[in-house]
Amino acid sequence: MRGKVEDDGVKRVALVGPTAADVRDVMACGESGLVSICPDDFLPKYEPSKRRLIWPNGAQAIMYSAEEAERLRGPQHEIAWCDELAAWKQEDTWDMLQFGMRLGRHPQTVITTTPKPTPFVKRIMKLANCRITRGSMLDNRKNLPESFIKAIIERYQGTRLGKQEIEGMYLDSIDGAIFREDDILHRSEGHRAIDDYDRVAVAVDPAVSAGEGSNETGIVVAGTYDDGKKADVLEDASGHYKPNEWADLVIHLYRKWKADRVLGEVNNGGDLVEYTLRQARGGDTIKFTQLHSSRGKRLRAEPVGALYEQHRVTHCQYFEKLEEQMVTFNPEETLKKGYSPDRVDALVFALTWLIVERKQPRVRFIYA
């Protein structure tokens, strides 16, 4: 951006970040922001009330938050810098920005972002006029404390997160993973009308403990349509909860989605799920089914992975943590590390009952 203003004569710049604070604290005034990297004889003046930087030659950089797409309706620019696109919550901010990229002979947009495989990032990467440049954290080594580099490399080198954050690699999936990023489809318009679903299930995979560092309680809601041949993943409500908290949440989701069943695996907390739901307060009868499984995680998950390959499952929004867990889920590696992918387990429970083993197993009625 500095070079475009200093050397190429660009006069109108757009700075767009995830939030207004990000634009101010990182892009404009941060340690590597435009105010910090320009020389004293060409230092831009920061005018916070007008959300802009003004250089001595009259060039202006206007600051926009990706949370306020409408502010980009009307203004025109020659070049735009969009930071951390993967963290933007509103895709229409990008569209509004592009409508105003119409000044100069060759308007351009520069994106700097962690290469997280979100649907939005994938959409941009597929554009015919998109050119991708990759960089490693180590390319910037001379500007970083050696203690920081050592700590990060020791902790994350060789991991998926390390490949993404340190090496700048865009990762769809890992070797041995059952779910592939390209097979996870999303419905931009959200979920169907609740009554359009044949059956809806709330699956829960409870954590043994709720302390710091414990596993999450996996809670996933899914529903089938087209005579049970296809499914939508409606909600991922997984998180760290105490037993009474997740029980109340499961009952809430059961009512919210007019669910047909609550599912819990008897091998891992089935009795616990039923008992905890019985203790929860409420006033409805909950249909509960215990799932019995004598197969390993891979054998259980592979039929569900096949549903995704056949594009029979769609996510009604981008479930970041669930999808990250899905594309990194290698059952053998998971067992070695003693890590429990609770969100994926709940997803597998729900889709197994809804489609893979579509039948009417024994039902327990819980007055909750």
C-alpha positions as CSV (number, residue, x, y, z in Angstrom):
1,M,0.0,0.0,0.0
2,R,2.8,2.4,0.8
3,G,4.5,1.7,-2.5
4,K,1.3,2.3,-4.4
5,V,0.9,5.6,-2.8
6,E,4.5,6.7,-2.9
7,D,5.6,5.4,-6.2
8,D,2.5,4.7,-8.3
9,G,0.5,7.8,-7.6
10,V,-2.6,6.0,-6.2
11,K,-4.9,8.5,-4.5
12,R,-7.8,6.5,-3.1
13,V,-7.2,3.5,-0.8
14,A,-9.7,1.4,1.1
15,L,-8.6,-0.3,4.3
16,V,-11.0,-3.1,5.4
17,G,-10.6,-5.3,8.4
18,P,-12.8,-7.7,10.5
19,T,-13.7,-4.9,12.9
20,A,-13.1,-1.1,13.2
21,A,-10.7,-1.8,16.0
22,D,-8.7,-4.2,13.8
23,V,-8.4,-1.6,11.1
24,R,-7.2,1.1,13.5
25,D,-5.0,-1.1,15.8
26,V,-3.4,-3.3,13.1
27,M,-3.7,-1.9,9.6
28,A,-3.3,1.8,10.4
29,C,-1.6,2.3,13.8
30,G,-0.2,-1.1,14.6
31,E,3.6,-2.0,14.8
32,S,3.5,-2.9,11.1
33,G,0.7,-0.5,10.2
34,L,0.9,2.2,7.6
35,V,1.6,5.0,10.1
36,S,4.5,3.0,11.5
37,I,6.2,2.0,8.3
38,C,6.1,5.3,6.4
39,P,9.2,7.6,6.6
40,D,9.0,10.9,8.5
41,D,9.1,12.9,5.3
42,F,6.1,11.0,3.9
43,L,4.1,10.2,7.1
44,P,0.4,10.0,6.8
45,K,-1.8,12.1,9.1
46,Y,-4.3,10.0,11.0
47,E,-7.7,11.6,11.4
48,P,-9.7,9.2,13.6
49,S,-12.9,11.2,13.5
50,K,-13.0,10.9,9.7
51,R,-11.7,7.3,9.6
52,R,-8.8,8.2,7.3
53,L,-5.1,8.6,6.7
54,I,-3.9,11.5,4.5
55,W,-0.4,11.5,3.0
56,P,1.5,14.7,2.1
57,N,0.8,14.2,-1.6
58,G,-3.0,14.2,-0.9
59,A,-3.6,10.4,-1.1
60,Q,-6.2,9.1,1.2
61,A,-6.8,5.8,2.9
62,I,-10.4,5.4,4.2
63,M,-10.9,2.9,7.0
64,Y,-13.9,0.5,6.9
65,S,-15.1,-2.3,9.2
66,A,-16.2,-5.6,7.5
67,E,-19.1,-5.5,10.0
68,E,-20.6,-2.5,8.2
69,A,-21.1,-3.4,4.6
70,E,-23.4,-0.5,3.9
71,R,-20.6,2.1,4.5
72,L,-19.0,0.8,1.3
73,R,-22.1,1.5,-0.7
74,G,-21.1,4.6,-2.8
75,P,-17.4,5.3,-2.1
76,Q,-14.9,4.6,-4.9
77,H,-11.3,3.4,-4.7
78,E,-8.3,2.6,-6.8
79,I,-6.9,-0.1,-4.5
80,A,-8.1,-1.9,-1.4
81,W,-6.3,-3.8,1.3
82,C,-8.5,-6.4,3.0
83,D,-7.0,-8.0,6.1
84,E,-7.9,-11.3,7.7
85,L,-10.6,-12.1,5.2
86,A,-11.2,-15.5,6.9
87,A,-12.5,-13.7,10.0
88,W,-15.0,-11.5,8.2
89,K,-18.6,-12.2,9.3
90,Q,-20.4,-10.6,6.4
91,E,-19.6,-11.7,2.8
92,D,-21.7,-8.8,1.4
93,T,-18.9,-6.4,2.6
94,W,-16.7,-7.9,-0.1
95,D,-19.5,-7.4,-2.7
96,M,-20.1,-3.8,-1.7
97,L,-16.3,-3.1,-1.8
98,Q,-16.0,-4.5,-5.3
99,F,-18.8,-2.3,-6.7
100,G,-16.6,0.7,-5.7
101,M,-13.4,-0.6,-7.2
102,R,-13.7,1.6,-10.3
103,L,-11.1,4.4,-10.1
104,G,-7.8,4.5,-12.1
105,R,-6.7,2.3,-15.0
106,H,-6.3,-0.9,-13.0
107,P,-8.2,-1.2,-9.7
108,Q,-6.9,-3.9,-7.5
109,T,-7.7,-5.6,-4.2
110,V,-5.0,-7.1,-2.0
111,I,-6.0,-9.6,0.6
112,T,-3.8,-10.7,3.5
113,T,-5.2,-13.5,5.6
114,T,-4.6,-16.7,7.5
115,P,-5.5,-19.3,4.9
116,K,-8.4,-20.9,6.7
117,P,-10.6,-23.0,4.3
118,T,-13.8,-21.1,5.0
119,P,-16.5,-21.1,2.3
120,F,-15.8,-17.4,1.8
121,V,-12.1,-17.8,1.4
122,K,-12.6,-20.7,-1.0
123,R,-15.0,-18.6,-3.1
124,I,-12.5,-15.9,-3.5
125,M,-9.6,-18.3,-4.3
126,K,-11.7,-19.7,-7.2
127,L,-12.1,-16.4,-8.9
128,A,-10.5,-16.4,-12.4
129,N,-8.5,-13.2,-11.7
130,C,-7.3,-14.2,-8.2
131,R,-3.5,-14.6,-7.9
132,I,-2.1,-16.2,-4.7
133,T,1.2,-15.5,-3.0
134,R,2.2,-17.5,0.1
135,G,4.6,-16.6,2.9
136,S,5.9,-18.3,6.0
137,M,6.2,-16.8,9.4
138,L,9.9,-17.5,9.1
139,D,10.2,-15.1,6.1
140,N,9.7,-12.4,8.8
141,R,12.2,-13.9,11.2
142,K,14.5,-10.8,11.4
143,N,11.5,-8.8,12.8
144,L,10.4,-11.4,15.5
145,P,11.9,-12.3,18.9
146,E,13.9,-15.6,18.6
147,S,12.2,-16.8,21.8
148,F,8.8,-16.4,20.2
149,I,9.9,-18.3,17.1
150,K,11.4,-21.1,19.2
151,A,8.3,-21.5,21.3
152,I,5.9,-21.5,18.3
153,I,8.0,-24.0,16.3
154,E,8.4,-26.4,19.3
155,R,4.7,-26.4,20.0
156,Y,3.2,-26.4,16.5
157,Q,5.7,-27.5,13.9
158,G,4.4,-30.6,12.0
159,T,0.8,-30.0,13.1
160,R,-2.1,-28.9,10.9
161,L,-2.3,-25.6,12.8
162,G,1.4,-25.1,12.3
163,K,1.2,-25.7,8.6
164,Q,-1.5,-23.1,8.4
165,E,-0.2,-20.5,10.8
166,I,3.6,-20.9,10.4
167,E,3.9,-22.0,6.8
168,G,0.9,-20.2,5.4
169,M,-0.4,-23.4,3.7
170,Y,-4.0,-23.8,2.6
171,L,-5.2,-27.2,3.8
172,D,-8.3,-28.9,2.7
173,S,-7.8,-32.1,4.7
174,I,-5.1,-34.3,6.1
175,D,-3.9,-37.8,5.1
176,G,-6.2,-40.4,6.5
177,A,-9.0,-38.0,7.2
178,I,-12.5,-39.3,6.6
179,F,-14.0,-36.0,5.7
180,R,-12.7,-33.7,2.9
181,E,-13.2,-30.0,2.8
182,D,-14.6,-30.0,-0.7
183,D,-17.3,-32.4,0.3
184,I,-18.7,-30.1,3.0
185,L,-21.5,-28.2,1.2
186,H,-23.2,-25.1,2.6
187,R,-26.7,-23.7,2.1
188,S,-26.4,-19.9,1.9
189,E,-30.1,-19.4,2.5
190,G,-30.0,-21.3,5.8
191,H,-32.2,-24.1,6.9
192,R,-35.5,-25.2,5.5
193,A,-38.8,-24.7,7.3
194,I,-38.7,-27.0,10.4
195,D,-41.8,-28.9,9.3
196,D,-40.1,-29.8,6.0
197,Y,-37.8,-32.2,7.7
198,D,-38.8,-35.9,7.9
199,R,-37.0,-36.5,11.2
200,V,-34.8,-34.3,13.4
201,A,-32.3,-35.6,16.0
202,V,-30.3,-34.0,18.7
203,A,-27.1,-36.0,19.4
204,V,-25.0,-35.6,22.5
205,D,-21.6,-36.9,23.3
206,P,-21.0,-35.8,26.9
207,A,-17.6,-35.0,28.4
208,V,-16.6,-37.0,31.4
209,S,-15.6,-33.9,33.3
210,A,-16.2,-30.1,32.9
211,G,-12.9,-28.9,34.3
212,E,-10.3,-26.7,32.5
213,G,-8.6,-28.7,29.7
214,S,-11.4,-31.3,29.6
215,N,-13.0,-32.5,26.3
216,E,-16.0,-30.7,25.0
217,T,-19.5,-32.0,25.1
218,G,-20.5,-32.6,21.5
219,I,-24.1,-31.5,20.7
220,V,-25.2,-31.6,17.0
221,V,-28.7,-31.2,15.5
222,A,-29.5,-32.6,12.1
223,G,-32.6,-33.3,10.1
224,T,-33.5,-35.4,7.0
225,Y,-35.6,-34.6,4.0
226,D,-36.4,-36.2,0.6
227,D,-37.8,-39.3,2.3
228,G,-34.7,-39.6,4.6
229,K,-32.2,-39.7,1.7
230,K,-30.6,-36.4,2.5
231,A,-29.8,-34.4,5.6
232,D,-29.1,-30.9,6.8
233,V,-26.8,-30.2,9.8
234,L,-28.8,-27.6,11.5
235,E,-26.8,-26.6,14.6
236,D,-23.5,-27.2,16.4
237,A,-24.0,-26.3,20.0
238,S,-21.0,-28.1,21.4
239,G,-18.9,-26.7,24.1
240,H,-17.6,-27.0,27.7
241,Y,-20.6,-27.5,30.0
242,K,-21.5,-28.9,33.4
243,P,-23.9,-31.8,33.2
244,N,-26.9,-29.7,34.2
245,E,-25.9,-27.1,31.6
246,W,-25.7,-29.4,28.6
247,A,-28.9,-31.2,29.7
248,D,-30.8,-27.9,29.7
249,L,-29.3,-27.0,26.4
250,V,-30.2,-30.4,24.8
251,I,-33.8,-30.0,26.0
252,H,-34.0,-26.5,24.6
253,L,-32.7,-27.7,21.2
254,Y,-35.2,-30.6,21.3
255,R,-38.0,-28.1,21.6
256,K,-36.5,-25.5,19.3
257,W,-36.2,-27.9,16.4
258,K,-39.2,-30.0,17.1
259,A,-36.9,-33.0,17.3
260,D,-38.0,-36.6,17.1
261,R,-35.2,-38.0,19.2
262,V,-32.3,-37.3,21.6
263,L,-29.4,-39.7,20.9
264,G,-26.7,-40.8,23.3
265,E,-24.2,-43.6,23.0
266,V,-24.5,-46.3,25.7
267,N,-20.7,-47.1,25.3
268,N,-19.8,-43.6,26.3
269,G,-22.3,-41.9,28.6
270,G,-25.6,-43.4,27.3
271,D,-26.8,-44.0,30.8
272,L,-25.3,-40.7,31.9
273,V,-27.2,-38.9,29.2
274,E,-30.5,-40.4,30.2
275,Y,-30.0,-39.9,33.9
276,T,-28.9,-36.3,33.4
277,L,-31.9,-35.5,31.2
278,R,-34.2,-36.9,33.9
279,Q,-32.7,-34.5,36.4
280,A,-33.1,-31.5,34.2
281,R,-36.0,-29.2,34.7
282,G,-38.8,-28.9,32.1
283,G,-42.2,-30.1,31.3
284,D,-42.1,-32.2,28.1
285,T,-41.7,-35.8,27.4
286,I,-38.3,-36.4,25.7
287,K,-37.9,-39.3,23.3
288,F,-34.5,-40.7,24.0
289,T,-32.6,-43.5,22.2
290,Q,-29.4,-45.2,23.4
291,L,-27.0,-46.0,20.5
292,H,-25.0,-49.2,20.9
293,S,-21.7,-49.4,19.0
294,S,-19.2,-52.3,18.9
295,R,-17.2,-50.8,16.0
296,G,-14.2,-48.4,16.1
297,K,-14.4,-44.7,15.3
298,R,-13.3,-45.2,11.7
299,L,-15.9,-47.9,10.9
300,R,-18.6,-45.8,12.5
301,A,-17.6,-42.6,10.7
302,E,-16.8,-43.9,7.2
303,P,-20.5,-44.4,6.2
304,V,-21.1,-40.8,7.3
305,G,-18.1,-39.7,5.3
306,A,-19.6,-41.5,2.3
307,L,-22.8,-39.4,2.7
308,Y,-20.7,-36.3,2.4
309,E,-18.9,-37.6,-0.7
310,Q,-22.3,-38.3,-2.3
311,H,-23.3,-34.7,-1.4
312,R,-26.2,-35.9,0.6
313,V,-25.4,-33.8,3.6
314,T,-25.5,-30.0,3.7
315,H,-24.5,-27.6,6.5
316,C,-27.0,-24.7,7.0
317,Q,-24.2,-22.4,8.0
318,Y,-20.4,-22.5,8.4
319,F,-19.7,-24.4,11.6
320,E,-16.1,-23.4,12.0
321,K,-15.1,-25.6,14.9
322,L,-17.0,-28.6,13.8
323,E,-15.7,-28.5,10.2
324,E,-12.1,-27.9,11.5
325,Q,-12.5,-31.1,13.6
326,M,-14.0,-33.0,10.6
327,V,-11.2,-32.3,8.1
328,T,-8.5,-33.1,10.7
329,F,-10.2,-36.3,12.0
330,N,-7.9,-39.2,11.5
331,P,-9.2,-41.9,13.9
332,E,-5.9,-43.7,14.3
333,E,-4.0,-40.5,15.0
334,T,-6.8,-39.4,17.3
335,L,-6.4,-42.5,19.4
336,K,-2.6,-42.1,19.7
337,K,-3.0,-38.6,21.0
338,G,-5.8,-39.5,23.4
339,Y,-8.0,-36.8,21.9
340,S,-11.7,-37.1,21.6
341,P,-13.4,-35.3,18.6
342,D,-16.7,-34.8,20.4
343,R,-18.3,-32.6,17.8
344,V,-17.6,-35.2,15.1
345,D,-18.8,-38.0,17.4
346,A,-22.1,-36.2,17.9
347,L,-22.4,-35.6,14.1
348,V,-21.8,-39.3,13.4
349,F,-24.4,-40.3,16.0
350,A,-27.0,-38.0,14.4
351,L,-26.4,-39.0,10.8
352,T,-26.0,-42.7,11.6
353,W,-29.4,-42.8,13.2
354,L,-31.1,-40.5,10.6
355,I,-29.8,-42.1,7.4
356,V,-27.2,-44.8,7.7
357,E,-29.2,-47.0,10.0
358,R,-32.6,-45.5,9.4
359,K,-35.0,-47.5,11.5
360,Q,-37.0,-47.2,14.7
361,P,-35.0,-48.6,17.6
362,R,-36.3,-48.9,21.1
363,V,-37.4,-45.6,22.5
364,R,-37.2,-44.4,26.1
365,F,-39.5,-41.7,27.2
366,I,-38.0,-39.2,29.6
367,Y,-40.3,-36.8,31.5
368,A,-38.0,-33.8,31.5
